[in-house]
Amino acid sequence: MENDTSAFKRRKIALPDGTTALRTVRPGFRRALDLLACGQADGLIALDLDRVVRDPRDLEDLIDVIENTDPRPMVESVTGSLRLANDADITMARIMVAVGNKESRDKARRISAARERDALAGTWSGGIRPFGFEGDGVTIRPAEAEWIARSTENILAGVSLRAVVKAINDAGVRTSLGNEWSTIEMRDMLRRARNAGKTVFKGEVVGDAVWPAIVPEKSWRAVCALFADPTRKTSPGNQRRWLGSGIYLCPCSDTVICSRSGPQRPPTYRCRPPRGATRKPGPHVSRKASEVDEYVQEVIIERLSRDDAVDLLANGQHTENLAALQKEADELRALLDEQAILHAKKIIDTRQLAAGTQVLRGQLDAVEQKIEKAGSTNIFAGIVGVPDVRAKWFSLELGQQRAMLNALFTVTILHAPHGRGRDGSYFDPDMIKIEPKERATR
C-alpha cells in the first residue's frame, strides 16, 4: 500500500479551516479508509500493526470507519498484532500504537542526537553516497568534484541552471544513484554545505567538516544566495542556442531572435515579432546568424586579449576583506554557542537567551550577506590573462559567452543594402555597430 511511506513521521500541512498542524501524510492509507467507508473494500489485512498505524490519530480514524460501517469490515494482521473485531481488540490496539509511537519518538531522538554529535565533530552520519565523494562520504571523487566546482562557477558567472544541467547530462555524468540530473537535483546539490567543507544540523551550519572543501565558502554562500533570490527567473522559457538571441538589437531598438524561414535556410537573426502592439517603425533587420556571431566573437576575443583586460576583473567587484569577514562570522557563531551554554547552566534565563540570540543572529546574517556578495564570481575570471584567449573562449559554455557579451558591448545589427559588397561577400562588418559599455572602457 505504502512501502516507502513512514507511518510515524509528520509534516506541517494546511487544514481545511486555514490553520496548520502536524500530520502524517499517507495518501495510500487515506485511500484505504475511503474504500472501507464506501463499501468498495470489505476488509483490511496487513503484515503487522506497525505497517498500518504508528500515530494514534490515524488509528482513531481507522476505528471510526470500522465502527460506522455496516457490516463491520474485517481488520486483521498476519502476525496477529492488529485486530479490531471488538472493544477489547480496539483497547489493545490503542495501547500497542501508543507504545509503538513512543518507541519511534525515542529512536528519532537518539538518531537526531547522534547526527548532531557527528555534525559538531565534523564527521559524516552516513546515508546515500554524496555526489563528489566516495562511499565513505569523506574521500573526494575528483571527476565528480570537478563538475561541482565547474557548475558552481558557471552559475555565478550567469549560466542558467538548465544549461548547467544539460552540460553535465550531455557529458554522461550521472547522480550518485545513477540517474540523469534534473534542475531540482542540481540546485539542491550545489546548495550543500558539504561542498564548502561544512557540516549542517537541522539546516544550520555548525562547524568545519573532516573532508576538504570542493568550492570556497564564499562561492557556496553566493550560490545559495543566488538561488534564494525571489527575483530570480524560474520559468523554463526558451533555451538560448545562439550568442546574440535576445541581446543583439535591431535599429528599431528591439532585440532580435534567431529563427529559420525554411528547413533549407540558415538560422537568421530577425527583429522580434510584435508582441500585442503595433510593430515599431523600420527598417527591420534580417542577417545570417553565423556571420554576425563570428564577427562579434572576434571583437570580444580582441578585447579580452588586450593588456588592460585585467581591469575587467576589478570592475564591480566587492573589496571586503573576506578573511576578516569569515573570522567575524566564526566569532559570532561561537558567541551563539556560548549563549546556549549559559542558558543550560541557568546563568541566564530564557528571556535573556532569546534577546541575546536575536542580536547575535542579526549580526551574523549581516556578515554572511557580505560573504555572499564577496563570493559573486567575476564573469571574466578564468579567461582574462590566459595564454590563449581564443581557445579559452571557444571552450566556454554558451551561457558564459552570452554573459560576457552582455557585459562588454551593445551590438546593433544595421540595415544593409542588398547584393554583394566590394570584396564579393554579402556580409559587411560595417553594418554591425558594436559599442563598448562603460565597464569595457575603463
N, C-alpha and C positions, 0 to 999 in steps of 0.2 A: 504493500500500500504506500509506504513512505520509508523506504530503506535508507535513504540518505538525509532524513529529516529528524532532528532531535525532538524528543517528546518532553524535554526539560527546559531547553534554552528559550528565553523570552526576548521579544523585541518590542520597542515602543511603537504603538500603532495609534491611528486616529479612530476614535469611536464614533458611532452614528450621531451622538449629540455634540460632536465637535471637540470633546476633550480627548486627551491622550492617556494611554495606560500601557502597562507591560503585559503582553500576552504571548503565548506560544503560537507560532504561525504554522499551521498544519492543514493545508488545503485538502490533502487526501483524507485525513481524519474527519474533517468537516463534511466532505462528500459522503463518507460512510454514514455519518449521522443523518444526513438528508435522505439517503436511500432507506435507512431503517424507519425514519419517521413517516415517509410517504408509502411504505409498504412494498417498495421495489426490491428490498432485501429482507429476508426473514430471520437473519442471524448474523453474528459476528464471531469469527474464530481467529485466534492469534497464537503464536508460539508461546508467549509469556505475557504476564501482566505488564512488565516493563516495556514491551513492544507496542502497547496500546496507550497507556497514560502514565505520566510521571508528575503531572500537575493536577492538584486537587480540583481546580476549576474545570479541567477537561473531563475528569471523572464525573463530576456532578452533571455536566451537560449530557454525558452518556447515560447516566442514571435517569435523568429527566425524560430522555427519549424512550428508554426501556419501559418506564412506569406509565407513560402516557400513550403507549401503543398497544392496541388490542387486535389480535392476540399478542401476548408478550414475546418479543423476539428472544431467541436463544443467544447468550453471550458466554463463550467458553474459551479456554486456552489449552494448548497441548499439554503444558506442564501442570495444569490444574490450579494455577495461581490466580486465575480470574474466573469468577462465576458471579452472575447477578440474578440468580433464579429466585431468591427470596431475601427477606430483610437481613437475615444472618449473613448471607453472602455479601450483601451490599455493605454492611458494617465492617466485615473483614477486609473488603476491597478498599474502603476508606482508610483503614489502619495501615494496610500494606502500601498504599500510594503515599500516605504521609511519611512513612519510614523511608520509602524509596526516594521521595523528594528531598528528605534530609540528607541521605547518602549522596545524592547528586550535588547538593549545596556544599557539603563537606569536601567532596572531590574537587569541585570547581574552585573552592577557596585554597586548597592545597596546590592545585595547578597554578593558580594566579600567584601565590606566594613564591612558588619555585621559579616562575617566569620573571618575577620582579627581582629575585636574587640573581638570576642569570643576567638580566639586563644591567643591574648595578655592577656586576662583576665583569661585564663586557663580553660575556660568552653567549653562545647560541643555544636556544632551548629545543632545537630540533624541529622536524617537520619536513615538508617538501623541499627538495634541493633548490636553493635560491639561484636564479639565473645570474651568471657571472662567477659562481663559486662551485667548488667540488661538493661531494656529498656530505663532507664534514661541516659545511657552512662557513668555513674559515679560510681554506686554501682557495686562492683566486684561480679561476679558469681563464687564462689570458685571452683566448679568442673571443669569449663572450664579454669579458671585461672591456675589451677594445670597443665593442659595439655599445656598451653602456656609456663610455666616455664620448664616443663619436656622436651618439644620439643626443646626449646632454648638450654638447657644443652646438649641434645643429638646431636644436630647439631654441637655445639662447641667441643664435645667430639669425633667427627669423624663419627657419624652415618649419612648415606646417607639420603637425603631428601625423597627419595622413601620409605625408611624403616620407617621414621617418619610418613609419610602419611599412610602407611599400618597399623602401630600400632594404630593410632587414629581411622581409619576406622574399624579395627577389633574389637575395643572396643565399637563400636556402637555410638561414639561421632560424631555429625554432625555439619555443619556450622550453623551460626545463621539463615540461610534461610532454614535449614533442609536438606541440600544436603550432599552427601559424599564429602570428601576432595579430591582435586587434588593437584599435586605438585605446580602448579601456585598459587592456593589459599593459600596453606600453606606457601609458600615463602613470598607472599605479607603480610599475617597476621603476620608472625614473624618479618617482617621489619617495622611494625607500630611503630611510635614513642610513641603512647599512651601506649604501653606495658611498657615503661620505665617512664611513668608519664609525658610525654612531649606533648606539642601542636605544631602543624605544620600549616604554612600558605604558600601556593604555594611551597611546597616541602622543606621549611626551618623550622628548629626548632626555635620557637620564645619564648618559655617560659615553666614554670612548670604548670602542669595541676592540677585541684582541686581534681582529683581522684588519689588514691595511685598507685604507680608503682607495676607491677606484676613481672618484672625482673629488675635487676640492670642496670643502664645506660651503664655501661661498657660491660655487656653481650649483650645488644641490639646493641650497636655500633659494637661489634665484629661480631655478626651475619650479620649485614648489610655489613661489610667489606668482610666477607667470601662469601656472595652471589654476591658481586660486583667483586670478583677476576676473571679476564678473563681467568686464567689458570684452574679454577675450572671445572671439568668434568661435562657436562650437558647431554651427550647422555645417553639413557636408560641403555644400557649394560645388562648383565645378573645379576639378583638378587641373591646375595650370600645366600646360605641356610646352609652352613657348616662352621665351625670355621676356618679350615685351607685351604679352597679352595683359590688358588691364593697366599697363604702365605707360607705354608709348601714347602720344597724343596725336589726334587729328587736328588740322588747322582750326577746326571749329571749337577746339579746347576740350572735346570729349575724348575719352580713352578709346583705344582700338581693341578689337577682338581678332582672333586668328581662326579662320574657317576655310573650307573648300567650297568652290562653286560647282564642283562636279568630281566624280571619282578619279578622273584622269588629270585634274588640275592640281597644281601645287598649293600647299597652305598659303593663305594670303592674309595680311593684316588689312582689316577694313574698319571704317568708323563704326562704332557701336550702334546698332539699330535703335530707333526711337523707343523710349520706354514710357508709354502713356502720355506723351506730349508731342507736339509738332517737332519735327527734326530741325536742328539748328541749321542756320544758313551755311552753305558750302563754300568752295568746293570740298568734297569729302575724298579721302584717300583710299587707294587700294594698291598694295605693294607686296611683292613676293616676300614671304616671311624670312626665308633662309638668307636672302641677300642682305636684308636690313640687320638681322641678328649678327651676321658675320662682321659687318662694318662696325656695329655698336660694340661688339666684343673686342675688336681691335683697339678701339678708343679706350675702353675700360682697362685692358691689359697695359696699354701705354701709360695710363695714369697711375696704375698700381706699380709700374716698373720704375717710376721716377724716384730720384733721391729723396724728394720731400714727401714721398708716400707715407713715411713714418709718422708724419703729422696727423694722418688719419686715425692713428691708434690713440692719440691723446685727446682728440676732439670728442666732447660729450662723455668722457669717462669720469667716474667718481674717484676722487682723490683721497677718500677716507683711508686712514691707517688701519688696514684690515687686521693686522696682528693685535693692535690695541683694542679694536672692537671685539674680537674673539676673546681676548683676555677679560674684558669688561663683562661680556656675556657669561663667561665661566664663573666670575666672581659673584654675579647676581644669582646664578643658579645655586652656588654654594650658600649664599645668604638665605635663599628659599628653603634649602635643606636644613639650615640651622634653625630657621623659624619652626619647622616641623618638629625638630628635636626638642626645642624649648617647650613647645606645647605638650609633647609626650611626657616630658619631665614635670609638667604642671608649673613651670616657671612663668609662663604667660597663659592667659585664658583664651577661649575660643574667639572672643571679640578682638583681642589684640592680634591673634593669629590671622584672622580674616583681613584686618586693616593693614597689617604689615605685608601680607601676601599680595593684596591688591596694589599697593605702591610698588613693590618689587616686580610684580608681573608686568605692570605698565612700563617700567623702566626697561625690563628685558625685551618686551615686544618692540620698543623703540630701537633698541640696539640691533635686534635681529632684522628689523626692516632695513637698517643701514647696511648690514652684512649682505642682505639680499640684493640691494641696489649695487653694492660694490662688486657683486658677482655677475652682473649683467655683462656677458661677454661681448667685446667689440667685434662687429661682424667682419672686420678686416684682419683680425688676428689669425695668423696661420698662413696668410698669403703675402702680406707686406714683408719685404726683406728676404723672401726665399730666393735661392739662386735662379730658379726657372719659374717665373710668374706665369708664363703661358701654360706650361704643363700643369701647374697647380690649379689654374683657373678651370681648365677642362676636366680636372679630376673632381671638381666640386659638384654638389648636387644642385639641381635647378633652383631650389628654394634659396640657397645661399647666393647664387649668382643674381637672382632677382632682387634680393635684399641689398646687395652691393650696388647694383644698377640704380635702384630707387634712392639710395643714399647719395650717390655721386652726381647723377645727371637728370635733367629734364630733356626727354627726347621727343621731338615733334616731327612727324613724317609729313613733309610738304607735298603739295600737289605738283607732280612732274609732267612736263609735256610728253605727248605720245611720240613713239618712234625711238630709234637708237640715238645714243649720244655720239660725240666725236670719236670716241675710242671704239665704237661699234657695239657697245654694251647698252642694254636697256636700263641698267642701274646707274644712277647719278648720285654720288655721295653728297653733293652739294644740296640735294633735296632732303637730306636728313639733318635737321637742326638739333645740335647737341649743346645744351647749356649747362655748365657746371653749377651745382648747388653750392650754397655757402660753405658747407662742410668741406667740399672738394677743393675750394680755392684758398683755404687757409694755409 
